[in-house]
């Protein structure tokens, strides 16, 4: 992942703080985001944890990543998920969603896990789906549902299930 601050300078995940952009992730709405400077990954891997929250009334804010299927287009069954938690404690709700998109970016199908209850314990939330034949791209999204809660996530995936 690549974080840039408000001046466009690149930052690494160990520096923590707020990011203007975090490639390859994108965000919708007024979502706040940045890296966690005290990493608490669910699996103690070298992955960075992304921190998200929103201070305003919820209006569909999410963080998402698009992935072209290309060489994976023949796979029928897929799984998706993420490790999600609240680093400051408490309880909050979230949705984990995958949108199947066609070549014109139209929604072919939507698959949701949730609302899930998120706590301070890193927890894997996952789902599965059978890919539609018109699907050329998937969008993985996390929708935080609790105002002023700080969420962190890592180890996100959308992957074909071996046949």
Secondary structure as UniProt FT lines:
FT   STRAND          2..4
FT   TURN            6..7
FT   STRAND          10..11
FT   HELIX           13..15
FT   STRAND          17..18
FT   STRAND          21..23
FT   STRAND          25..28
FT   STRAND          32..35
FT   TURN            42..43
FT   STRAND          50..53
FT   STRAND          62..68
FT   HELIX           70..72
FT   TURN            73..74
FT   STRAND          77..85
FT   TURN            87..88
FT   STRAND          92..101
FT   TURN            103..104
FT   STRAND          107..118
FT   STRAND          123..130
FT   TURN            133..134
FT   STRAND          137..144
FT   TURN            147..148
FT   STRAND          151..160
//
